[in-house]
Structures are given as C-alpha cells and as structure tokens.
Amino acid sequence: MEADTVAGKVRGMIIPHFLFARYFEPLPVPLHCLIIAEVAIDVKKSIKQSWPVHELCLPRRQFLSSVATLGLFNMSKSEEKDPDFPYVHLWVSADGETHITEAKMSGFELKKYAQDPQYVKEGPSPSKTVFTQLNAGLEQDFHPCPQVQFVVTLSGKWYVKATDGHVKIMGPGDVLFQDDVKDSPAKKTPGHWSGVVGDWPCQQMIIQVTRKPEVDKPGSL
C-alpha cells in the first residue's frame, strides 16, 4: 500500500493522508506526546518505510487541536468514551436509609471549551459555594446535609458513614455528591455521620446545587 493511501482511525474517525503526513513524521527524540497507541494504525502493513514505533508520536495538544479544527471529533455521544471521572455518591433509598456507592460520571462530550478539545459535562446549576475547614478531632452526630451538594476535599482527610454501616474515607481530590436532605422524598428524614480522620484539619469546597433530591438512584450523575 502506498503512503498516500495511508489512513488512521481516531475513535472511529478517518485521518486523511495530508494530516497523517503532516504530523506522523519521525521525530528526532521522544517528546511528551500522544503515543501511537491512541491512533489505530498498522505501521508495518500501511507504510513501506520502517519507522520505529517510539518515533511515531506527536505533541498531544497540537494533534487534538488540529483534529478538532477539521471536525473529526464530531461524533455522536454514543460513540464517545467517557473519561475515568470517579465520585462518591451518598444516596438515599425509598425507606430513608442512606448508602454509599463509588461511581463514575457519564455523559461527557469531547469539544472545545476554553481553547483546546477537552471532555466537558455540564452538572446541576450551583446555588452557593462554601469553603470550610473541619478541625482535627471533629466528630459530627447523625445529620442530613443542608442542601443537595458536591463536597470536594482540598486537603486533609475525612469520613462519611451511611446508615447501612458503610464508611468511606476521602482525601484531597475526592468528590462526594449527596442528596440526603430533610425534604427528601424518602419515607423518613435521611442522614449520615461524618468526621475528620487524622491529626490535621480537613479543608473542603462545597458546591450546593439546585437539583431535586432523589431516592433509589445510586450513581445517577
């Protein structure tokens, strides 16, 4: 097969030869780049030249920007693969008991946002943002959350305990979504216990949202 007929596939989309020739040229040294693993091309069968695989790479930002400009990422949502975006869901069952599920967000769209293509998902509309510090040794008795909200741990560690006995410890970067509020549609007011883990304070960013509380819907984001 001649080089001018070479085509690759990026998540099911065809890369024409002019884009291939522009970016997939041998590089003198390995760069921080997108290795050919993200582009399904059989080099030995498609190209007569013998190029080392480690040389078939390109700057990730440059490649994604160019492909997006050409419209090659205009795929249906069903063809896209959601990124690995974990979160902890403290959810409520219809009987008012609370539970903890480790889930992953879905429904992302790969598109230009600030500048270059990135995975984007619009969450519930925020109503208030609160920054808080839980001091070392803090132990909170059973209580509902004040509002349907996200809790993002910035530093330190803390735990949340559901009424089913499940305990989850969270540290920096962990995201909790909870809707165990007083006006839950469950049969009784739900709630949880929480406290600081270790000898250091725990700092959090809380994003309260306008989403209505639900029951029996674990991992619903």
N, C-alpha and C positions, 0 to 999 in steps of 0.2 A: 504494500500500500504506500502511495506517495505521500510525502509530508503535507502537501497542500490539501489532502483529504482528511487529515487528522482532525478528530473532534473528541472532546471530552464531555463528561456529564457532571454537572454540579447539581446535586439533589434532583436529578431527573431532567435538568435543562441542558440543552446543547451549547457547547462553546465553539463558535466558528473558528476557522483556521487563523484569521487575522488576529484574534485575541490570543489564541494559543501561541502563535509565533512571536507576538509582542512580549508576552510575559514568561513563557516557558523556555527561555534560553538558558544555557548552562551558566551558572553563577560561579565566580572565581573562589568564593569562600561561603560556607554556610552562614545564613543570616537568621535572625529571629523572624521566622516566616511561617507561612502555611505550607506544611509538607504535602507532598502529592497524595497523602492518604485521604485528604478531603476532596480530591478530584479523581474520579474513577477513570483512569486512562491506562491501557495496557501498552506500556512503552515499547516492549520488545516486538510486539506484533504491529504496532502502528507507525513506528519510526525506524528507518533503516540505520540511523546513527546510533551508536552505542553510548548513551549518556548515563553516567552513574545516577542512581535514584536520588542520592542526597543532594545532587546538583539541581534536580528538578523541583525548585521551590521558588517562592515569590513572596514579597512583603505582603502580609495579610491585609493591611489597610488599603494598599494600592489595588490589590486584586478585587476585594469586595466592593470598593468604591466604583471601579470600572465596570464590574458586572452589574451592579445596581443601576448605573447610568444607562447601560444598554437594555435595561428592563428584563434581565434574565432571572431576577428573583420574583417576578410577578406570578407566583404560583398560588394555587388555591390553598386555603388554610389546611385542608385535609392532607395535602402533600408535604407540608412543612413539619419538621420535627421540633417539638418544644424543647427548650433548653432545660438542663437539670436545675430546677429552681425550687429547692425544698422549703417547707414551712411546717410549723407545728399547729395543729388545729385543736383547740379546746372546744368541743361541740356538745350539744345537749340532745338527749333522746326525749321522746314524747312523754316519758314518765318523769322528767325533770332531773334525771341523773346526768352527770357530766362525764365525759370521756376524752381521751387524748389520742389523736391519730397523727402520725408523721406522714405528710403528704407532699405532693409536688404540684405546683401551679401549671395550668394548661391554658391554651388559647392565645399563645404568643403569635405575633406577626413580625416577620423579618422585613424591616423597612428603614428608610432614612428617618432619623429622629432629630438629633442635634446637628449632625453632619453626615457621618458615615452610617451604613446599614447596621442595625442592631435589633435584637429581639425586644419587642415592645408589647406590653399588656396593660390596658387601662383598668385599674382597680376601682373599687367603690369611691365615690366622691368624699373627700375629707371634710370634716366639720370643725375639727380642732386638733392642734398639735401640742403635745405636752412633753417637756423634758423633766425627768425625775431622777433622784438618787435614793436608792434604798440603802440605809446604813447597815453595816455588818451586824449580825445578830438579830436582824428584823425577822419576826415570825408573825404572819397575819392569819387570824382565825377565818373561819368559813365566811365567804362573802361573794356576792355576784360582781361582775365587772360593771363599771359605771355606764359604759356605752359600748356598742359593737366597735371593736378596735383591733388594731395591729400593735404589738409590742415588739420593738426592735432592741435587742441587747447591744449596748455600745461598749461596756466594759464590765468586768466582774462576772459573777455567776449568780443565778437564782433558780428556784424551782417552782413548779406549779403541781398541785395534787388534785386530781379529779375525785368525784365521789365514788367511782368504781375502784379506787385504790391506786390507779395508775399515777406514777410520778415521773415528771420529765424535768431534767436539769438543763438549763440553757446558758450559753456563754456568748461572747462577742460575735456578732454576725447572725445569730439565730433570730428567726422571725416567728412570733406567735400570733395567730388570729383567733379571737374568741368572741362569742356572742351569748355568753351565759349571763344575760341581763335580767333585771327584775321583771320587765314586761315581756319576757319570753313566752311564746305560745304553749310551752310545756305545761303539764298538769300542776306543777309546783315550781316555786322560785328556785332556779338552779344556782350553783356557785362552786367555789373551789377554795383551796388553801394555797398560800404562797409564802416564800421567804428567801432570804439571802443565803447563799452557800459560800462557806469560807470566811476568812478574816478581813475581807476587803469589801468596800461598798460596791453596789451594782448600779450602773447608770443606764438609763433606758430612754428611748424616744417612743412616745405613744401617739399613734395617729388614729383618732376617733373618726368613724365614717358614718354615712347616712344610710347604710344598708340595714334592712329589717332583720331581726333575729329569726333563725330558723330552727327546726328540730329534725333529727334523723337524717342529716345531710353532712356526713364527715367528708373532709377533703373537697369541699364544694367550690374552691376558688379556681 
